[in-house]
Amino acid sequence: MKIKSKWLSIFLVLGLVLAACGGDGEGTTTTAGSGDETTTTEDMGDDPTTTEGEMMDIATDVGVDLEAGTITVGLLSDLSGGFAPLVTQIVAGQDAYWAEVNATGGINGLMVELETRDTGYQVPQHVQLFEELRDQVVAFGHSTGSPHTVEINDELREQGILAVPLTWYSGWSDPAINSNLVPHGVPYCIEAMNLIEYMVGLSGVDDPTIAIASIPGDYGLDASEGARLAAAALGLEVVYDGTGLVIPGDTTTYDEVAAAIAGADPDLVYYTGIPNGGWPEVYGRAIGAGLEALWSGAAPSWNPAYVAEGSAISAPITRDFVGSSYYEPWAGESAGVAHVREIMTAAGQPPSDYYSEGFVEATILHQALLAAYDNGDMTQAGVLAAAKSLTSVDFDGLAPTEVYTGEPNEIVQRVQWITRPDPTSETGTMIVEANYTSDIAAAYEFTGACYVLPEG
């Protein structure tokens, strides 16, 4: 599936911006450079990095057309697979973000165009679409999925291309694994530490026990490793470990894991899965067998449909679930999320927590593109180098500040939001703790990925 977002077509808003710049012949002009891979641009208008008559040399190779005035960015997005309920709204957030950027002058006069592809959350399709786009885009502003992003990681390195992952695998904070990605948000394994320590306090149980379960792959295995580390740090007995045993789409595994969790009778359950294929089924079967416990899992496990009208699990999951967010949800109070609400409401979109992630991803790439422009190098390698040189990316409270220079233990993210289900809220969730870091997460010495990828 091919979706091309050309926000140059937003004539009304862009026309107002152009009118504000004046109609006396001032504007952006481009001229060809002397080399095959370099062009130059001269901005005669409001570009703060140049003045009238000054020539700004910009190196380009793929995805930046100075004569056309465009920057092309790829999004490898699950729009029809297991995470589609989340990702479609994340992409909508990206679309709206770049529409606003373009309507207010773009990247120093260059308009950002998105080439969005539906991967269906299938690794082979993800790889195929990456190969189709890699010679068309300056960077990938989104890549859904841990195993999917792992699969293209070697080629990203070989090609020198930047990607912003929609995956919180802890390996992305490990430079031995990641040289071409800009991670953001607390990694799955540290998220588990935060959530489980919070759940222990919430449970009111002395010496609570815990059951752990997950789907296979880097997503589920990294989260489960964090849960085991948390259990060890807190002295919790693990009464069942079903790491990697829930196979999306395989109802037999749903039955087996649910029965095993219920039979172990834990006080806490940490289950990381897919919201559109397995998570609600295992939960529903376990509580149907009589289990009463607090449940949680890595943030992508949650789906607001769990508490939507007509949901069979709405009442019990409202009672049982402790959620997580890597960014401030819709109901937050920061200037950053207020901006998200303003833009998405103006775009006619219904309330959703997931737009925030789209804005976070786009903000990171936006800062990288501006830095690359200032460096005079908007090649694929130049944008990558610019991203990796960012010493502070601030989101105006929408997400914790990210840093991409320094030692892994210093820059790994440990801050998140704790949420609970709320069927009466606009998005199905409420915030119970903002900017939360547990004691064990704060003390954890991050020296590399919690779950280490198998060689080969």
Secondary structure, DSSP 8 states (H G I E B T S, - for coil): -EEEE-GGG-HHHHHHHHHHH-SSS-SEEEEE-SSTTEEEEEE-SS-TT--TT--EEEE--SSEETTTTEEEEEEEE-SSSTTHHHHHHHHHHHHHHHHHHHHTTTBTTBEEEEEEEE-TT-HHHHHHHHHHHTTT-SEEEEEE-HHHHHHHHHHHHHHT--EEEE---GGGG-TTT-SSB---S--HHHHHHHHHHHHHHHH--SS-EEEEEE-SHHHHHHHHHHHHHHHHHHT-EEEEEETT---TT-HHHHHHHHHHHHHH--SEEEEE--TTTTHHHHHHHHHHTT---EEE--GGG--GGGGSTT-TTHHHHHHHB-EEESS--TT--SHHHHHHHHHHHHTT----TTHHHHHHHHHHHHHHHHHHHHHTB-SHHHHHHHHHT-S-B--TTSS--B--SS-HHHHS---EEEEEE-TTSSSSEEEEEEEE--HHHHH----S-SS-----
